[in-house]
Amino acid sequence: MHEYMSTARVWGLTCPGFPEEVSRARRWTRDILRGSPLAEDAELIVSELSANAILHTASGQQSGSFHLALAVSSRVVALSVTDDGGTGTAPKAEHADQNATHGRGLGMVSAVAHRVVIHDSEAGHTVTAELFTSARPGGHPC
C-alpha cells in the first residue's frame, strides 16, 4: 500500500443548533454505521454530545451550529462533535448527585466509549469519543 493511502473513511455533517437536529445527527450516525455492532453505542454518544452542544454552548444560540465528524477504520470508530464555544469552561465528565437533573451526560459517554478526548479552543470545544472494534485491556468495561 502506498504510504499516503488510508483505509479509514471519514464523514462530516454540520447541523443548525436546533434541538430537532439531535435526531438528525443520530439518524446520520445510524445510517453510516448500519450493520456495525458499535452502531447503537455510537448513536447514543452522538445524541448526548449533540444535545450538550446545543444546551451548553453558543451552538444553541440564534445562527449557532454544531459539527460532527465520524471516522471509521478497521480498528476504531471515532465520533467528534465540535460546538461554537461561548462558555467560560470546557466540557468535563462530572459525578452528579443522585437527585441532579443535569451533569451525567459526559460521564455516560465516558462509560460507553473506550476513550474520550476533549479539545478546547477559542473557536469552540471538540469532544471525541472512540469505540475500538476489539476491546483491549483497560478498554470498554462491558
N, CA, C and O atoms as a GROMACS GRO file, in nm:
protein
  568
    1MET      N    1   0.084  -0.118   0.000
    1MET     CA    2   0.000   0.000   0.000
    1MET      C    3   0.089   0.124   0.000
    1MET      O    4   0.193   0.127   0.065
    2HIS      N    5   0.048   0.223  -0.072
    2HIS     CA    6   0.119   0.350  -0.079
    2HIS      C    7   0.115   0.418   0.057
    2HIS      O    8   0.014   0.408   0.127
    3GLU      N    9   0.221   0.487   0.097
    3GLU     CA   10   0.228   0.546   0.229
    3GLU      C   11   0.122   0.655   0.255
    3GLU      O   12   0.093   0.686   0.371
    4TYR      N   13   0.064   0.711   0.151
    4TYR     CA   14  -0.036   0.816   0.170
    4TYR      C   15  -0.178   0.764   0.158
    4TYR      O   16  -0.273   0.843   0.161
    5MET      N   17  -0.194   0.635   0.143
    5MET     CA   18  -0.328   0.578   0.134
    5MET      C   19  -0.374   0.533   0.272
    5MET      O   20  -0.292   0.494   0.356
    6SER      N   21  -0.500   0.539   0.295
    6SER     CA   22  -0.556   0.500   0.423
    6SER      C   23  -0.683   0.419   0.399
    6SER      O   24  -0.753   0.439   0.300
    7THR      N   25  -0.710   0.329   0.489
    7THR     CA   26  -0.834   0.253   0.480
    7THR      C   27  -0.943   0.316   0.565
    7THR      O   28  -1.056   0.267   0.566
    8ALA      N   29  -0.910   0.422   0.636
    8ALA     CA   30  -1.012   0.491   0.716
    8ALA      C   31  -1.104   0.570   0.624
    8ALA      O   32  -1.061   0.626   0.524
    9ARG      N   33  -1.232   0.574   0.662
    9ARG     CA   34  -1.330   0.656   0.589
    9ARG      C   35  -1.381   0.761   0.685
    9ARG      O   36  -1.403   0.733   0.803
   10VAL      N   37  -1.399   0.883   0.636
   10VAL     CA   38  -1.438   0.994   0.721
   10VAL      C   39  -1.558   1.065   0.660
   10VAL      O   40  -1.562   1.091   0.540
   11TRP      N   41  -1.658   1.095   0.745
   11TRP     CA   42  -1.777   1.170   0.704
   11TRP      C   43  -1.788   1.293   0.793
   11TRP      O   44  -1.738   1.294   0.905
   12GLY      N   45  -1.855   1.396   0.743
   12GLY     CA   46  -1.879   1.516   0.822
   12GLY      C   47  -2.020   1.568   0.799
   12GLY      O   48  -2.078   1.548   0.692
   13LEU      N   49  -2.074   1.633   0.901
   13LEU     CA   50  -2.208   1.690   0.894
   13LEU      C   51  -2.212   1.814   0.980
   13LEU      O   52  -2.163   1.813   1.093
   14THR      N   53  -2.270   1.921   0.929
   14THR     CA   54  -2.292   2.043   1.006
   14THR      C   55  -2.442   2.060   1.024
   14THR      O   56  -2.518   2.052   0.928
   15CYS      N   57  -2.482   2.084   1.148
   15CYS     CA   58  -2.625   2.099   1.180
   15CYS      C   59  -2.650   2.234   1.245
   15CYS      O   60  -2.568   2.280   1.324
   16PRO      N   61  -2.762   2.297   1.213
   16PRO     CA   62  -2.801   2.418   1.286
   16PRO      C   63  -2.826   2.380   1.432
   16PRO      O   64  -2.859   2.265   1.462
   17GLY      N   65  -2.811   2.474   1.521
   17GLY     CA   66  -2.822   2.446   1.664
   17GLY      C   67  -2.963   2.435   1.717
   17GLY      O   68  -2.994   2.493   1.822
   18PHE      N   69  -3.050   2.363   1.649
   18PHE     CA   70  -3.188   2.342   1.693
   18PHE      C   71  -3.201   2.205   1.758
   18PHE      O   72  -3.136   2.110   1.714
   19PRO      N   73  -3.284   2.192   1.861
   19PRO     CA   74  -3.300   2.063   1.929
   19PRO      C   75  -3.337   1.947   1.836
   19PRO      O   76  -3.292   1.834   1.857
   20GLU      N   77  -3.418   1.974   1.734
   20GLU     CA   78  -3.459   1.865   1.643
   20GLU      C   79  -3.342   1.811   1.560
   20GLU      O   80  -3.354   1.705   1.499
   21GLU      N   81  -3.232   1.883   1.557
   21GLU     CA   82  -3.114   1.837   1.482
   21GLU      C   83  -3.043   1.721   1.552
   21GLU      O   84  -2.965   1.649   1.489
   22VAL      N   85  -3.069   1.702   1.681
   22VAL     CA   86  -3.009   1.589   1.753
   22VAL      C   87  -3.057   1.458   1.691
   22VAL      O   88  -2.978   1.365   1.674
   23SER      N   89  -3.185   1.450   1.659
   23SER     CA   90  -3.236   1.326   1.597
   23SER      C   91  -3.177   1.308   1.457
   23SER      O   92  -3.153   1.195   1.414
   24ARG      N   93  -3.153   1.417   1.387
   24ARG     CA   94  -3.087   1.408   1.255
   24ARG      C   95  -2.946   1.353   1.270
   24ARG      O   96  -2.903   1.269   1.192
   25ALA      N   97  -2.873   1.400   1.371
   25ALA     CA   98  -2.737   1.353   1.396
   25ALA      C   99  -2.737   1.204   1.430
   25ALA      O  100  -2.650   1.129   1.384
   26ARG      N  101  -2.834   1.160   1.510
   26ARG     CA  102  -2.846   1.017   1.544
   26ARG      C  103  -2.872   0.934   1.419
   26ARG      O  104  -2.808   0.832   1.396
   27ARG      N  105  -2.967   0.979   1.338
   27ARG     CA  106  -3.004   0.906   1.216
   27ARG      C  107  -2.886   0.897   1.120
   27ARG      O  108  -2.861   0.792   1.060
   28TRP      N  109  -2.813   1.007   1.104
   28TRP     CA  110  -2.696   1.012   1.018
   28TRP      C  111  -2.593   0.909   1.064
   28TRP      O  112  -2.537   0.835   0.983
   29THR      N  113  -2.568   0.905   1.194
   29THR     CA  114  -2.472   0.810   1.251
   29THR      C  115  -2.520   0.667   1.230
   29THR      O  116  -2.442   0.581   1.188
   30ARG      N  117  -2.645   0.642   1.257
   30ARG     CA  118  -2.703   0.507   1.240
   30ARG      C  119  -2.694   0.462   1.095
   30ARG      O  120  -2.662   0.346   1.068
   31ASP      N  121  -2.721   0.552   1.001
   31ASP     CA  122  -2.715   0.516   0.859
   31ASP      C  123  -2.573   0.480   0.815
   31ASP      O  124  -2.553   0.384   0.741
   32ILE      N  125  -2.475   0.556   0.861
   32ILE     CA  126  -2.336   0.528   0.824
   32ILE      C  127  -2.288   0.396   0.884
   32ILE      O  128  -2.218   0.320   0.818
   33LEU      N  129  -2.327   0.370   1.007
   33LEU     CA  130  -2.277   0.251   1.078
   33LEU      C  131  -2.372   0.132   1.070
   33LEU      O  132  -2.357   0.035   1.145
   34ARG      N  133  -2.468   0.137   0.981
   34ARG     CA  134  -2.564   0.027   0.967
   34ARG      C  135  -2.491  -0.107   0.957
   34ARG      O  136  -2.402  -0.125   0.874
   35GLY      N  137  -2.531  -0.201   1.043
   35GLY     CA  138  -2.471  -0.334   1.042
   35GLY      C  139  -2.353  -0.348   1.136
   35GLY      O  140  -2.308  -0.460   1.162
   36SER      N  141  -2.301  -0.239   1.189
   36SER     CA  142  -2.187  -0.246   1.280
   36SER      C  143  -2.235  -0.277   1.421
   36SER      O  144  -2.339  -0.225   1.463
   37PRO      N  145  -2.163  -0.360   1.495
   37PRO     CA  146  -2.200  -0.386   1.634
   37PRO      C  147  -2.181  -0.263   1.724
   37PRO      O  148  -2.228  -0.262   1.838
   38LEU      N  149  -2.114  -0.161   1.674
   38LEU     CA  150  -2.092  -0.039   1.751
   38LEU      C  151  -2.196   0.070   1.721
   38LEU      O  152  -2.190   0.178   1.780
   39ALA      N  153  -2.289   0.044   1.632
   39ALA     CA  154  -2.384   0.146   1.586
   39ALA      C  155  -2.468   0.203   1.700
   39ALA      O  156  -2.485   0.325   1.708
   40GLU      N  157  -2.520   0.119   1.789
   40GLU     CA  158  -2.606   0.170   1.897
   40GLU      C  159  -2.528   0.256   1.995
   40GLU      O  160  -2.576   0.361   2.036
   41ASP      N  161  -2.408   0.212   2.032
   41ASP     CA  162  -2.326   0.294   2.121
   41ASP      C  163  -2.290   0.426   2.055
   41ASP      O  164  -2.295   0.531   2.120
   42ALA      N  165  -2.255   0.422   1.928
   42ALA     CA  166  -2.219   0.544   1.856
   42ALA      C  167  -2.338   0.640   1.849
   42ALA      O  168  -2.322   0.761   1.866
   43GLU      N  169  -2.455   0.587   1.825
   43GLU     CA  170  -2.576   0.669   1.817
   43GLU      C  171  -2.603   0.737   1.951
   43GLU      O  172  -2.638   0.855   1.955
   44LEU      N  173  -2.588   0.664   2.060
   44LEU     CA  174  -2.608   0.719   2.194
   44LEU      C  175  -2.507   0.831   2.221
   44LEU      O  176  -2.544   0.937   2.272
   45ILE      N  177  -2.382   0.809   2.186
   45ILE     CA  178  -2.277   0.908   2.208
   45ILE      C  179  -2.304   1.035   2.128
   45ILE      O  180  -2.295   1.145   2.182
   46VAL      N  181  -2.337   1.021   2.001
   46VAL     CA  182  -2.364   1.137   1.916
   46VAL      C  183  -2.484   1.214   1.970
   46VAL      O  184  -2.484   1.338   1.969
   47SER      N  185  -2.585   1.144   2.014
   47SER     CA  186  -2.704   1.209   2.070
   47SER      C  187  -2.667   1.295   2.190
   47SER      O  188  -2.709   1.411   2.200
   48GLU      N  189  -2.591   1.239   2.281
   48GLU     CA  190  -2.554   1.312   2.402
   48GLU      C  191  -2.463   1.430   2.372
   48GLU      O  192  -2.484   1.540   2.424
   49LEU      N  193  -2.362   1.410   2.289
   49LEU     CA  194  -2.269   1.519   2.258
   49LEU      C  195  -2.336   1.631   2.178
   49LEU      O  196  -2.306   1.748   2.199
   50SER      N  197  -2.427   1.595   2.089
   50SER     CA  198  -2.500   1.697   2.011
   50SER      C  199  -2.593   1.778   2.103
   50SER      O  200  -2.599   1.900   2.093
   51ALA      N  201  -2.663   1.709   2.190
   51ALA     CA  202  -2.752   1.778   2.284
   51ALA      C  203  -2.672   1.871   2.376
   51ALA      O  204  -2.716   1.983   2.403
   52ASN      N  205  -2.557   1.826   2.423
   52ASN     CA  206  -2.473   1.912   2.507
   52ASN      C  207  -2.429   2.037   2.432
   52ASN      O  208  -2.428   2.146   2.489
   53ALA      N  209  -2.393   2.022   2.305
   53ALA     CA  210  -2.350   2.138   2.226
   53ALA      C  211  -2.462   2.241   2.217
   53ALA      O  212  -2.439   2.361   2.231
   54ILE      N  213  -2.584   2.194   2.196
   54ILE     CA  214  -2.698   2.285   2.182
   54ILE      C  215  -2.735   2.349   2.316
   54ILE      O  216  -2.766   2.468   2.321
   55LEU      N  217  -2.734   2.271   2.422
   55LEU     CA  218  -2.778   2.320   2.552
   55LEU      C  219  -2.677   2.407   2.625
   55LEU      O  220  -2.715   2.498   2.698
   56HIS      N  221  -2.548   2.379   2.606
   56HIS     CA  222  -2.448   2.441   2.692
   56HIS      C  223  -2.350   2.533   2.623
   56HIS      O  224  -2.257   2.583   2.688
   57THR      N  225  -2.367   2.558   2.493
   57THR     CA  226  -2.272   2.644   2.423
   57THR      C  227  -2.346   2.738   2.328
   57THR      O  228  -2.469   2.735   2.317
   58ALA      N  229  -2.270   2.820   2.260
   58ALA     CA  230  -2.327   2.914   2.163
   58ALA      C  231  -2.388   2.841   2.043
   58ALA      O  232  -2.456   2.904   1.962
   59SER      N  233  -2.365   2.713   2.030
   59SER     CA  234  -2.425   2.637   1.920
   59SER      C  235  -2.577   2.643   1.925
   59SER      O  236  -2.642   2.639   1.821
   60GLY      N  237  -2.633   2.654   2.044
   60GLY     CA  238  -2.778   2.659   2.060
   60GLY      C  239  -2.836   2.799   2.048
   60GLY      O  240  -2.958   2.816   2.060
   61GLN      N  241  -2.753   2.898   2.025
   61GLN     CA  242  -2.800   3.035   2.008
   61GLN      C  243  -2.843   3.059   1.864
   61GLN      O  244  -2.816   2.977   1.776
   62GLN      N  245  -2.909   3.171   1.841
   62GLN     CA  246  -2.951   3.205   1.706
   62GLN      C  247  -2.829   3.202   1.613
   62GLN      O  248  -2.725   3.259   1.645
   63SER      N  249  -2.842   3.139   1.502
   63SER     CA  250  -2.739   3.119   1.398
   63SER      C  251  -2.623   3.030   1.444
   63SER      O  252  -2.520   3.024   1.377
   64GLY      N  253  -2.639   2.959   1.556
   64GLY     CA  254  -2.536   2.866   1.601
   64GLY      C  255  -2.546   2.734   1.527
   64GLY      O  256  -2.646   2.705   1.461
   65SER      N  257  -2.441   2.655   1.538
   65SER     CA  258  -2.440   2.523   1.475
   65SER      C  259  -2.344   2.432   1.550
   65SER      O  260  -2.268   2.478   1.635
   66PHE      N  261  -2.350   2.305   1.520
   66PHE     CA  262  -2.252   2.210   1.571
   66PHE      C  263  -2.209   2.122   1.456
   66PHE      O  264  -2.283   2.104   1.358
   67HIS      N  265  -2.091   2.067   1.468
   67HIS     CA  266  -2.030   1.994   1.358
   67HIS      C  267  -1.993   1.854   1.404
   67HIS      O  268  -1.935   1.836   1.511
   68LEU      N  269  -2.027   1.756   1.322
   68LEU     CA  270  -1.996   1.618   1.354
   68LEU      C  271  -1.895   1.563   1.256
   68LEU      O  272  -1.896   1.598   1.138
   69ALA      N  273  -1.807   1.478   1.305
   69ALA     CA  274  -1.715   1.403   1.220
   69ALA      C  275  -1.721   1.259   1.266
   69ALA      O  276  -1.722   1.231   1.386
   70LEU      N  277  -1.724   1.169   1.172
   70LEU     CA  278  -1.729   1.026   1.201
   70LEU      C  279  -1.621   0.959   1.117
   70LEU      O  280  -1.624   0.964   0.994
   71ALA      N  281  -1.525   0.897   1.184
   71ALA     CA  282  -1.417   0.826   1.115
   71ALA      C  283  -1.427   0.678   1.149
   71ALA      O  284  -1.443   0.641   1.266
   72VAL      N  285  -1.418   0.595   1.047
   72VAL     CA  286  -1.430   0.451   1.065
   72VAL      C  287  -1.309   0.384   1.003
   72VAL      O  288  -1.277   0.406   0.886
   73SER      N  289  -1.243   0.302   1.082
   73SER     CA  290  -1.132   0.220   1.030
   73SER      C  291  -1.153   0.078   1.079
   73SER      O  292  -1.253   0.048   1.146
   74SER      N  293  -1.063  -0.009   1.047
   74SER     CA  294  -1.076  -0.148   1.091
   74SER      C  295  -1.057  -0.161   1.241
   74SER      O  296  -1.095  -0.263   1.298
   75ARG      N  297  -1.000  -0.062   1.306
   75ARG     CA  298  -0.971  -0.071   1.449
   75ARG      C  299  -1.057   0.018   1.538
   75ARG      O  300  -1.073  -0.010   1.657
   76VAL      N  301  -1.112   0.126   1.482
   76VAL     CA  302  -1.181   0.223   1.568
   76VAL      C  303  -1.290   0.296   1.492
   76VAL      O  304  -1.281   0.318   1.371
   77VAL      N  305  -1.393   0.334   1.567
   77VAL     CA  306  -1.492   0.430   1.521
   77VAL      C  307  -1.472   0.552   1.610
   77VAL      O  308  -1.484   0.542   1.732
   78ALA      N  309  -1.442   0.665   1.549
   78ALA     CA  310  -1.420   0.789   1.624
   78ALA      C  311  -1.529   0.888   1.589
   78ALA      O  312  -1.553   0.917   1.471
   79LEU      N  313  -1.595   0.940   1.691
   79LEU     CA  314  -1.706   1.035   1.675
   79LEU      C  315  -1.665   1.167   1.741
   79LEU      O  316  -1.630   1.169   1.858
   80SER      N  317  -1.670   1.275   1.665
   80SER     CA  318  -1.635   1.406   1.720
   80SER      C  319  -1.750   1.502   1.700
   80SER      O  320  -1.812   1.506   1.594
   81VAL      N  321  -1.777   1.580   1.804
   81VAL     CA  322  -1.875   1.688   1.795
   81VAL      C  323  -1.804   1.816   1.837
   81VAL      O  324  -1.746   1.824   1.946
   82THR      N  325  -1.810   1.915   1.750
   82THR     CA  326  -1.749   2.045   1.776
   82THR      C  327  -1.859   2.148   1.790
   82THR      O  328  -1.947   2.158   1.705
   83ASP      N  329  -1.854   2.223   1.899
   83ASP     CA  330  -1.955   2.326   1.923
   83ASP      C  331  -1.898   2.464   1.890
   83ASP      O  332  -1.782   2.476   1.849
   84ASP      N  333  -1.980   2.566   1.906
   84ASP     CA  334  -1.940   2.703   1.875
   84ASP      C  335  -1.876   2.776   1.993
   84ASP      O  336  -1.849   2.895   1.983
   85GLY      N  337  -1.852   2.706   2.103
   85GLY     CA  338  -1.789   2.768   2.220
   85GLY      C  339  -1.882   2.866   2.288
   85GLY      O  340  -2.003   2.843   2.297
   86GLY      N  341  -1.824   2.974   2.337
   86GLY     CA  342  -1.905   3.077   2.402
   86GLY      C  343  -1.927   3.054   2.550
   86GLY      O  344  -2.006   3.124   2.613
   87THR      N  345  -1.857   2.957   2.606
   87THR     CA  346  -1.868   2.934   2.751
   87THR      C  347  -1.731   2.954   2.813
   87THR      O  348  -1.629   2.943   2.746
   88GLY      N  349  -1.730   2.984   2.940
   88GLY     CA  350  -1.604   3.006   3.010
   88GLY      C  351  -1.536   2.878   3.052
   88GLY      O  352  -1.421   2.881   3.098
   89THR      N  353  -1.603   2.766   3.038
   89THR     CA  354  -1.545   2.640   3.082
   89THR      C  355  -1.553   2.535   2.972
   89THR      O  356  -1.640   2.540   2.886
   90ALA      N  357  -1.462   2.441   2.979
   90ALA     CA  358  -1.462   2.330   2.883
   90ALA      C  359  -1.552   2.219   2.934
   90ALA      O  360  -1.573   2.208   3.055
   91PRO      N  361  -1.605   2.136   2.845
   91PRO     CA  362  -1.685   2.022   2.889
   91PRO      C  363  -1.600   1.928   2.974
   91PRO      O  364  -1.480   1.912   2.949
   92LYS      N  365  -1.662   1.867   3.075
   92LYS     CA  366  -1.593   1.769   3.157
   92LYS      C  367  -1.694   1.671   3.215
   92LYS      O  368  -1.809   1.706   3.241
   93ALA      N  369  -1.649   1.550   3.235
   93ALA     CA  370  -1.734   1.448   3.297
   93ALA      C  371  -1.744   1.479   3.445
   93ALA      O  372  -1.643   1.501   3.512
   94GLU      N  373  -1.866   1.480   3.496
   94GLU     CA  374  -1.889   1.508   3.637
   94GLU      C  375  -1.955   1.389   3.704
   94GLU      O  376  -2.019   1.307   3.639
   95HIS      N  377  -1.939   1.382   3.833
   95HIS     CA  378  -2.009   1.282   3.912
   95HIS      C  379  -2.126   1.353   3.979
   95HIS      O  380  -2.113   1.409   4.088
   96ALA      N  381  -2.240   1.350   3.912
   96ALA     CA  382  -2.357   1.424   3.957
   96ALA      C  383  -2.421   1.357   4.079
   96ALA      O  384  -2.415   1.235   4.095
   97ASP      N  385  -2.480   1.440   4.162
   97ASP     CA  386  -2.556   1.390   4.276
   97ASP      C  387  -2.672   1.304   4.226
   97ASP      O  388  -2.721   1.325   4.115
   98GLN      N  389  -2.713   1.210   4.304
   98GLN     CA  390  -2.818   1.116   4.266
   98GLN      C  391  -2.948   1.186   4.225
   98GLN      O  392  -3.021   1.135   4.140
   99ASN      N  393  -2.978   1.301   4.283
   99ASN     CA  394  -3.101   1.374   4.252
   99ASN      C  395  -3.083   1.484   4.148
   99ASN      O  396  -3.178   1.554   4.115
  100ALA      N  397  -2.962   1.500   4.097
  100ALA     CA  398  -2.935   1.605   3.999
  100ALA      C  399  -3.009   1.577   3.869
  100ALA      O  400  -3.026   1.462   3.828
  101THR      N  401  -3.052   1.685   3.803
  101THR     CA  402  -3.122   1.671   3.675
  101THR      C  403  -3.028   1.691   3.557
  101THR      O  404  -3.067   1.666   3.443
  102HIS      N  405  -2.905   1.736   3.581
  102HIS     CA  406  -2.806   1.758   3.476
  102HIS      C  407  -2.671   1.705   3.525
  102HIS      O  408  -2.653   1.676   3.643
  103GLY      N  409  -2.577   1.692   3.432
  103GLY     CA  410  -2.441   1.660   3.470
  103GLY      C  411  -2.400   1.515   3.455
  103GLY      O  412  -2.291   1.478   3.499
  104ARG      N  413  -2.483   1.433   3.395
  104ARG     CA  414  -2.448   1.292   3.379
  104ARG      C  415  -2.402   1.256   3.237
  104ARG      O  416  -2.346   1.148   3.217
  105GLY      N  417  -2.425   1.342   3.142
  105GLY     CA  418  -2.404   1.309   3.001
  105GLY      C  419  -2.264   1.267   2.964
  105GLY      O  420  -2.246   1.159   2.907
  106LEU      N  421  -2.164   1.349   2.996
  106LEU     CA  422  -2.027   1.312   2.959
  106LEU      C  423  -1.977   1.194   3.040
  106LEU      O  424  -1.893   1.117   2.992
  107GLY      N  425  -2.027   1.177   3.160
  107GLY     CA  426  -1.994   1.058   3.238
  107GLY      C  427  -2.046   0.933   3.170
  107GLY      O  428  -1.978   0.830   3.166
  108MET      N  429  -2.167   0.942   3.116
  108MET     CA  430  -2.225   0.829   3.043
  108MET      C  431  -2.144   0.801   2.916
  108MET      O  432  -2.116   0.686   2.885
  109VAL      N  433  -2.107   0.906   2.843
  109VAL     CA  434  -2.026   0.890   2.723
  109VAL      C  435  -1.894   0.822   2.760
  109VAL      O  436  -1.848   0.732   2.689
  110SER      N  437  -1.832   0.865   2.869
  110SER     CA  438  -1.706   0.806   2.914
  110SER      C  439  -1.721   0.659   2.951
  110SER      O  440  -1.628   0.581   2.934
  111ALA      N  441  -1.837   0.622   3.002
  111ALA     CA  442  -1.861   0.483   3.039
  111ALA      C  443  -1.882   0.395   2.916
  111ALA      O  444  -1.845   0.277   2.917
  112VAL      N  445  -1.941   0.450   2.811
  112VAL     CA  446  -1.970   0.373   2.689
  112VAL      C  447  -1.848   0.366   2.597
  112VAL      O  448  -1.820   0.261   2.539
  113ALA      N  449  -1.777   0.477   2.583
  113ALA     CA  450  -1.663   0.484   2.491
  113ALA      C  451  -1.538   0.422   2.554
  113ALA      O  452  -1.527   0.414   2.676
  114HIS      N  453  -1.447   0.381   2.469
  114HIS     CA  454  -1.319   0.330   2.517
  114HIS      C  455  -1.227   0.444   2.557
  114HIS      O  456  -1.146   0.431   2.649
  115ARG      N  457  -1.241   0.557   2.487
  115ARG     CA  458  -1.160   0.674   2.518
  115ARG      C  459  -1.236   0.799   2.480
  115ARG      O  460  -1.303   0.802   2.376
  116VAL      N  461  -1.228   0.904   2.562
  116VAL     CA  462  -1.289   1.033   2.534
  116VAL      C  463  -1.181   1.140   2.547
  116VAL      O  464  -1.109   1.145   2.647
  117VAL      N  465  -1.170   1.225   2.446
  117VAL     CA  466  -1.071   1.332   2.445
  117VAL      C  467  -1.145   1.463   2.422
  117VAL      O  468  -1.230   1.472   2.334
  118ILE      N  469  -1.112   1.564   2.502
  118ILE     CA  470  -1.176   1.695   2.490
  118ILE      C  471  -1.070   1.797   2.451
  118ILE      O  472  -0.970   1.813   2.521
  119HIS      N  473  -1.092   1.865   2.339
  119HIS     CA  474  -1.003   1.972   2.293
  119HIS      C  475  -1.078   2.104   2.308
  119HIS      O  476  -1.194   2.116   2.270
  120ASP      N  477  -1.010   2.200   2.364
  120ASP     CA  478  -1.069   2.330   2.391
  120ASP      C  479  -0.992   2.435   2.312
  120ASP      O  480  -0.869   2.436   2.311
  121SER      N  481  -1.066   2.525   2.244
  121SER     CA  482  -1.001   2.635   2.175
  121SER      C  483  -1.093   2.756   2.183
  121SER      O  484  -1.206   2.747   2.230
  122GLU      N  485  -1.043   2.868   2.136
  122GLU     CA  486  -1.125   2.989   2.136
  122GLU      C  487  -1.246   2.975   2.045
  122GLU      O  488  -1.349   3.039   2.066
  123ALA      N  489  -1.234   2.891   1.943
  123ALA     CA  490  -1.342   2.874   1.845
  123ALA      C  491  -1.449   2.776   1.893
  123ALA      O  492  -1.557   2.770   1.834
  124GLY      N  493  -1.422   2.701   1.998
  124GLY     CA  494  -1.519   2.604   2.047
  124GLY      C  495  -1.452   2.483   2.108
  124GLY      O  496  -1.330   2.479   2.124
  125HIS      N  497  -1.532   2.386   2.143
  125HIS     CA  498  -1.484   2.264   2.204
  125HIS      C  499  -1.511   2.148   2.111
  125HIS      O  500  -1.614   2.144   2.044
  126THR      N  501  -1.419   2.053   2.107
  126THR     CA  502  -1.441   1.930   2.032
  126THR      C  503  -1.429   1.815   2.129
  126THR      O  504  -1.326   1.798   2.195
  127VAL      N  505  -1.534   1.735   2.136
  127VAL     CA  506  -1.531   1.614   2.218
  127VAL      C  507  -1.528   1.496   2.121
  127VAL      O  508  -1.615   1.482   2.036
  128THR      N  509  -1.426   1.413   2.136
  128THR     CA  510  -1.410   1.295   2.052
  128THR      C  511  -1.421   1.171   2.138
  128THR      O  512  -1.352   1.157   2.238
  129ALA      N  513  -1.509   1.082   2.097
  129ALA     CA  514  -1.526   0.954   2.166
  129ALA      C  515  -1.483   0.844   2.069
  129ALA      O  516  -1.522   0.843   1.952
  130GLU      N  517  -1.403   0.752   2.119
  130GLU     CA  518  -1.354   0.642   2.036
  130GLU      C  519  -1.411   0.510   2.086
  130GLU      O  520  -1.415   0.482   2.206
  131LEU      N  521  -1.456   0.431   1.991
  131LEU     CA  522  -1.503   0.296   2.018
  131LEU      C  523  -1.411   0.200   1.943
  131LEU      O  524  -1.405   0.204   1.820
  132PHE      N  525  -1.340   0.116   2.014
  132PHE     CA  526  -1.249   0.021   1.950
  132PHE      C  527  -1.328  -0.099   1.900
  132PHE      O  528  -1.420  -0.145   1.967
  133THR      N  529  -1.291  -0.148   1.783
  133THR     CA  530  -1.364  -0.261   1.726
  133THR      C  531  -1.337  -0.390   1.802
  133THR      O  532  -1.420  -0.480   1.799
  134SER      N  533  -1.224  -0.401   1.868
  134SER     CA  534  -1.199  -0.514   1.957
  134SER      C  535  -1.144  -0.457   2.086
  134SER      O  536  -1.044  -0.385   2.086
  135ALA      N  537  -1.209  -0.491   2.196
  135ALA     CA  538  -1.170  -0.435   2.326
  135ALA      C  539  -1.029  -0.478   2.362
  135ALA      O  540  -0.988  -0.592   2.340
  136ARG      N  541  -0.955  -0.384   2.418
  136ARG     CA  542  -0.820  -0.411   2.465
  136ARG      C  543  -0.821  -0.403   2.616
  136ARG      O  544  -0.915  -0.349   2.674
  137PRO      N  545  -0.718  -0.456   2.682
  137PRO     CA  546  -0.711  -0.443   2.828
  137PRO      C  547  -0.722  -0.298   2.869
  137PRO      O  548  -0.654  -0.212   2.813
  138GLY      N  549  -0.808  -0.270   2.967
  138GLY     CA  550  -0.831  -0.136   3.011
  138GLY      C  551  -0.928  -0.060   2.924
  138GLY      O  552  -0.950   0.060   2.946
  139GLY      N  553  -0.985  -0.126   2.827
  139GLY     CA  554  -1.079  -0.064   2.735
  139GLY      C  555  -1.220  -0.067   2.789
  139GLY      O  556  -1.243  -0.050   2.909
  140HIS      N  557  -1.311  -0.088   2.701
  140HIS     CA  558  -1.455  -0.088   2.730
  140HIS      C  559  -1.488  -0.181   2.846
  140HIS      O  560  -1.446  -0.297   2.844
  141PRO      N  561  -1.562  -0.134   2.947
  141PRO     CA  562  -1.589  -0.216   3.064
  141PRO      C  563  -1.688  -0.329   3.040
  141PRO      O  564  -1.699  -0.419   3.123
  142CYS      N  565  -1.760  -0.327   2.931
  142CYS     CA  566  -1.863  -0.430   2.910
  142CYS      C  567  -1.819  -0.537   2.813
  142CYS      O  568  -1.895  -0.630   2.786
   0.00000   0.00000   0.00000
